[in-house]
Amino acid sequence: MKVYEIKTGSTSLSGLQPAERPIPAPGHGQVQIRVRAASLNYRDQAVVTGRYFGGVVQRDTIPLSDGAGEVSAIGPGVTRVKVGDRVAGAFFQVWIDGRPDRSNFAALGSPLDGMLAEYVVLDQEGVVLLPEHLSFEEGACLPCAGVTAWNALAESGRIRPGDTVLVLGTGGVSIFGLQFAKLHGARVIVTSASDAKLVRAKTLGADELINYVEYPEWHEEVMRLTGGRGVDNVIEVGGAGTLSRSIQSLGFGGQVSLIGVLTREGDTNPHGLMMKGARIQGIFVGNRAMFENMNRAIAANRMRPVVDKVFPFDAVHDAFNYELEKKHFGKIVISV
């Protein structure tokens, strides 16, 4: 079968190469999936270039945590799914619910082999049924970006109707955050450097728009738009470079959902949280139970992930470069 591999010790995109592997057969409790689509996350750039947790990959590794397809074979003892079911792989294969087992806290795409292959074999506990109305391309967007945004708002964030949510940027997690916030009846403020992207965010229900080039002190504009009250939750994908302004954007009792590390330098002093009775909550995707909760909400509301562009399997490098150029709005998908 055709796969892509990140070669051992890779520090650049040139280390991501096409390869051939035998089609894997499912063992006891395992599921073989014919992958139909996979999607990119910023994390995948870091894995390929050796900047992810743990440094460079220590073996030839199939990348991408996010993928969807149909069950093509099952091993003995499989009861959760059947051949023909449409599924996605869970980001963390063994984190089912509650607290994770830190002794076995492995994710697809690093350190485990990921989804950028024609066939994969996963444990039956590590797959989730797709909402029926979604395509494989849409379903492939869910495992990392979707669950991350859902966790930030619905699980740890406990969003309520009438809350105000600040979404930084218009990438995969941020657009899911916009969609889930509107699904819960929240008011949403979106930031971007692109007026065109802000217009697209408006069509998805964004209530207020801030171009952070026009307003470099964008937290002041957030406070103006909220009448000095501040927001209840920040989808913080920027990292150290935006954290201080995110904290200043919070209202009393609010939460900064700390997700991204797009910037590495900046003011990370947490004292601004104290007088606001606010908190920073680290969000590292989520467990399978959260994934299933999210899918029920998506199905009930007929919500569709926003797919910016679909690349063919032989144009994987083009997909990675497109993400680096920050041209996308929502998710970038690779057909398999």
C-alpha positions as MATLAB code, in Angstrom:
seq = 'MKVYEIKTGSTSLSGLQPAERPIPAPGHGQVQIRVRAASLNYRDQAVVTGRYFGGVVQRDTIPLSDGAGEVSAIGPGVTRVKVGDRVAGAFFQVWIDGRPDRSNFAALGSPLDGMLAEYVVLDQEGVVLLPEHLSFEEGACLPCAGVTAWNALAESGRIRPGDTVLVLGTGGVSIFGLQFAKLHGARVIVTSASDAKLVRAKTLGADELINYVEYPEWHEEVMRLTGGRGVDNVIEVGGAGTLSRSIQSLGFGGQVSLIGVLTREGDTNPHGLMMKGARIQGIFVGNRAMFENMNRAIAANRMRPVVDKVFPFDAVHDAFNYELEKKHFGKIVISV';
ca = [
       0.000    0.000    0.000;
       1.008    3.632   -0.425;
       2.003    5.626    2.639;
       4.011    8.691    3.561;
       6.795    8.419    6.116;
       8.698   10.967    8.153;
      12.210    9.611    7.927;
      14.185    9.018   11.113;
      15.816   12.236   12.313;
      13.846   14.481    9.923;
      14.256   18.226   10.500;
      12.568   19.561    7.348;
       9.726   18.852    4.960;
      12.171   16.994    2.709;
      12.133   14.258    5.365;
       8.496   13.504    4.501;
       8.607   10.972    1.684;
       6.263    8.547   -0.100;
       6.853    4.854    0.625;
       5.348    1.397    0.294;
       4.370   -0.850    3.190;
       2.461   -4.136    3.399;
      -1.259   -3.791    4.063;
      -1.598   -4.385    7.817;
      -3.932   -7.163    9.030;
      -6.040   -6.671   12.168;
      -5.296   -8.811   15.188;
      -7.470   -9.555   18.206;
      -9.569   -6.510   19.105;
      -8.244   -4.537   16.150;
      -9.864   -2.812   13.184;
      -8.494   -2.342    9.683;
      -9.548    0.973    8.111;
      -9.403    1.912    4.450;
      -8.452    5.556    4.907;
     -10.263    7.947    2.570;
      -9.109   11.337    3.871;
      -6.680   12.854    6.362;
      -6.318   16.418    7.611;
      -3.452   18.651    8.681;
      -2.829   20.323   12.018;
      -0.013   22.702   12.957;
       1.319   19.886   15.146;
       2.136   17.912   11.998;
       4.514   20.646   10.843;
       6.344   20.415   14.156;
       6.635   16.623   13.967;
       8.093   16.698   10.443;
      10.655   19.360   11.355;
      11.706   17.748   14.644;
      10.285   20.535   16.824;
       7.556   18.515   18.515;
       7.722   17.099   22.039;
      10.602   14.633   22.212;
      12.477   16.105   19.264;
      13.077   14.357   15.936;
      11.279   11.095   15.184;
      13.257    8.043   16.247;
      11.944    5.745   13.512;
      10.306    6.081   10.108;
       6.842    7.296   11.133;
       3.576    7.658    9.214;
       2.361   11.218    9.961;
      -1.006   12.886   10.679;
      -3.205   12.253   13.681;
      -6.446   12.935   11.807;
      -8.049   10.611    9.298;
     -11.330    8.963    8.368;
     -12.429    5.990    6.276;
     -14.471    2.831    6.361;
     -13.845   -0.353    8.332;
     -12.507   -2.848    5.800;
     -11.789   -5.807    8.128;
     -12.028   -6.669   11.813;
     -10.075   -9.006   14.028;
     -11.409  -11.558   16.541;
     -13.219  -10.058   19.511;
     -14.234   -6.785   17.844;
     -17.687   -5.660   18.980;
     -17.657   -1.844   18.769;
     -17.753   -1.566   14.968;
     -18.445   -3.714   11.907;
     -17.145   -3.890    8.347;
     -18.480   -0.964    6.339;
     -18.821    1.435    9.269;
     -17.546    4.957    8.633;
     -15.064    5.901   11.342;
     -12.287    8.230   12.412;
      -9.338    7.412   14.620;
      -9.190    8.998   18.069;
      -6.160   11.259   18.594;
      -5.221    9.440   21.812;
      -5.802    5.758   21.183;
      -6.126    4.632   24.804;
      -7.554    7.714   26.568;
     -11.201    6.701   26.729;
     -12.589    8.876   29.544;
     -11.577   10.541   32.787;
      -7.887   11.092   33.449;
      -5.368    9.604   31.012;
      -2.949    6.859   31.930;
       0.303    8.783   31.680;
       2.262    5.552   31.263;
       0.560    4.936   27.908;
      -0.455    8.362   26.618;
       0.373    7.961   22.944;
      -1.090    9.875   20.000;
      -1.453    9.051   16.321;
       1.152   10.655   14.088;
       3.713   10.871   16.917;
       4.834    8.673   18.531;
       2.367    6.198   16.961;
       2.064    5.783   13.209;
      -0.644    8.079   11.906;
      -3.286    8.186    9.197;
      -1.465    9.223    6.001;
      -1.702    5.737    4.496;
      -4.148    3.784    2.378;
      -4.816    1.341    5.237;
      -4.269    1.534    8.991;
      -4.970   -0.860   11.842;
      -6.207    0.587   15.141;
      -7.532   -0.894   18.342;
     -11.329   -0.990   18.370;
     -11.266    1.278   21.437;
      -9.482    3.938   19.386;
     -12.099    4.464   16.675;
     -15.228    6.626   16.660;
     -18.244    6.460   14.330;
     -18.687    9.493   12.070;
     -21.911   11.514   12.010;
     -23.895   10.161    9.059;
     -24.257   13.487    7.240;
     -20.507   14.166    7.014;
     -18.228   13.254    4.124;
     -14.933   11.486    4.778;
     -13.168   14.797    4.130;
     -15.265   16.515    6.790;
     -14.937   13.589    9.191;
     -11.160   13.704    8.879;
     -11.194   17.187   10.418;
     -12.632   16.068   13.742;
     -10.091   14.114   15.852;
      -7.631   16.871   16.808;
      -8.970   20.320   15.906;
     -12.619   19.469   16.518;
     -12.126   17.716   19.846;
      -9.715   20.436   21.012;
     -12.263   23.194   20.421;
     -15.080   21.101   21.892;
     -13.044   20.402   25.036;
     -12.113   24.084   25.407;
     -15.723   25.242   25.256;
     -18.136   22.453   26.135;
     -16.116   20.208   28.452;
     -13.585   22.248   30.458;
     -15.082   25.606   29.453;
     -18.697   24.730   30.355;
     -20.004   27.268   27.884;
     -23.462   28.698   28.490;
     -25.917   30.563   26.269;
     -25.109   34.258   26.317;
     -21.391   33.799   27.004;
     -18.898   35.728   24.916;
     -16.052   33.809   23.274;
     -12.913   35.320   21.744;
     -11.439   33.267   18.898;
      -7.888   34.037   17.800;
      -7.380   33.522   14.086;
      -9.220   31.431   11.523;
      -7.366   28.102   11.458;
      -8.888   24.717   12.154;
      -9.294   24.914   15.940;
     -10.420   28.533   15.815;
     -13.142   27.958   13.231;
     -14.404   24.925   15.138;
     -14.444   27.201   18.209;
     -16.580   29.722   16.334;
     -18.996   27.016   15.196;
     -19.325   25.348   18.603;
     -19.733   28.684   20.381;
     -22.595   29.653   18.068;
     -24.108   26.193   18.477;
     -24.270   26.908   22.240;
     -25.848   30.345   21.796;
     -22.732   32.373   22.555;
     -21.564   35.707   21.184;
     -18.269   35.372   19.264;
     -15.463   37.826   18.557;
     -12.961   36.745   15.881;
      -9.523   38.177   15.179;
      -7.503   37.914   11.969;
      -4.950   39.841    9.924;
      -7.128   39.327    6.836;
     -10.310   41.291    6.201;
     -11.348   38.648    3.668;
     -11.119   35.927    6.301;
     -13.060   38.075    8.750;
     -15.837   38.416    6.168;
     -15.946   34.609    5.893;
     -16.099   34.339    9.681;
     -19.089   36.680    9.626;
     -20.940   34.266    7.325;
     -20.445   31.547    9.975;
     -22.065   33.714   12.629;
     -19.212   35.773   14.091;
     -20.731   38.751   15.906;
     -17.704   41.038   16.093;
     -14.564   41.196   13.953;
     -11.108   42.572   14.809;
      -8.253   42.971   12.339;
      -5.249   42.753   14.651;
      -3.054   44.590   12.164;
      -5.394   47.558   12.372;
      -5.730   47.076   16.145;
      -2.368   45.746   17.430;
      -3.616   46.320   20.992;
      -6.594   44.137   20.152;
      -7.425   43.399   23.785;
      -8.483   47.034   24.131;
     -10.885   46.605   21.228;
     -12.256   43.430   22.864;
     -12.971   45.376   26.049;
     -14.651   48.150   24.053;
     -16.837   45.674   22.182;
     -17.913   44.055   25.453;
     -18.604   47.337   27.214;
     -15.650   46.797   29.546;
     -16.917   43.415   30.737;
     -14.482   41.163   28.882;
     -15.041   37.689   27.478;
     -15.837   34.372   29.125;
     -13.464   32.175   27.120;
     -10.491   32.768   24.823;
      -9.532   30.167   22.218;
      -5.824   30.885   22.665;
      -3.865   29.359   19.802;
      -1.092   31.951   19.661;
       1.034   31.035   22.649;
       3.405   33.307   24.536;
       3.136   36.163   22.055;
      -0.619   36.586   22.537;
      -1.196   35.245   26.047;
      -0.923   38.595   27.849;
      -3.553   40.209   25.623;
      -5.785   37.166   25.984;
      -5.640   37.497   29.771;
      -6.417   41.214   29.495;
      -9.427   40.341   27.316;
     -11.020   38.142   29.997;
     -13.976   39.051   32.128;
     -14.342   38.035   35.761;
     -14.286   34.253   36.189;
     -13.257   33.742   32.574;
     -11.004   31.097   31.064;
      -8.099   31.246   28.662;
      -8.131   27.901   26.878;
      -4.422   27.481   26.183;
      -4.096   25.452   22.995;
      -1.420   26.697   20.611;
       2.255   27.539   20.499;
       2.398   29.507   17.240;
       4.516   32.146   19.005;
       7.224   31.294   21.523;
       8.205   34.681   23.001;
       6.150   37.156   24.978;
       4.749   38.106   28.361;
       3.515   35.003   30.187;
       3.056   36.620   33.603;
      -0.163   35.102   35.035;
      -0.841   37.772   37.689;
      -3.513   39.404   35.530;
      -5.717   36.398   36.283;
      -5.807   37.053   40.023;
      -7.975   40.161   40.200;
     -10.336   38.680   37.623;
     -10.798   35.380   39.416;
      -9.900   33.870   36.050;
      -7.871   30.861   34.984;
      -5.704   29.385   32.262;
      -6.779   25.898   31.264;
      -4.363   23.790   29.266;
      -6.160   21.935   26.472;
      -4.385   18.930   24.949;
      -7.059   17.656   22.567;
      -9.329   15.316   24.616;
     -10.516   11.776   25.193;
     -12.794    9.469   23.216;
     -15.815   10.290   25.365;
     -15.428   13.972   24.437;
     -15.149   12.983   20.771;
     -18.409   11.046   21.004;
     -20.153   13.887   22.857;
     -19.031   16.288   20.156;
     -20.247   14.003   17.374;
     -23.704   13.803   18.938;
     -23.888   17.601   18.949;
     -22.626   17.802   15.362;
     -25.187   15.227   14.228;
     -28.091   16.834   16.071;
     -27.323   20.245   14.583;
     -26.254   19.001   11.130;
     -23.068   21.028   11.578;
     -20.347   20.713    8.952;
     -16.625   21.323    9.504;
     -15.170   24.024    7.283;
     -12.840   22.467    4.703;
     -10.730   25.095    2.971;
      -9.020   22.912    0.365;
      -8.597   19.218   -0.488;
      -5.239   18.082   -1.899;
      -4.655   14.784   -3.722;
      -2.489   12.110   -2.100;
       0.433   12.818   -4.410;
       0.463   16.528   -3.442;
       1.117   16.158    0.298;
       4.056   18.597    0.208;
       1.797   21.171   -1.430;
      -0.681   20.755    1.421;
       2.026   21.283    4.049;
       3.324   24.375    2.265;
      -0.193   25.771    1.895;
      -0.609   25.535    5.664;
       2.749   27.245    6.252;
       1.678   30.113    3.993;
      -1.353   30.657    6.275;
      -3.699   30.929    3.336;
      -6.280   28.561    4.759;
      -9.570   29.251    6.496;
     -10.580   26.212    8.511;
      -9.074   22.841    7.631;
      -6.725   21.472    4.978;
      -7.532   17.924    3.853;
      -5.656   15.269    1.866;
      -7.647   12.664   -0.055;
      -6.293    9.127    0.195;
];
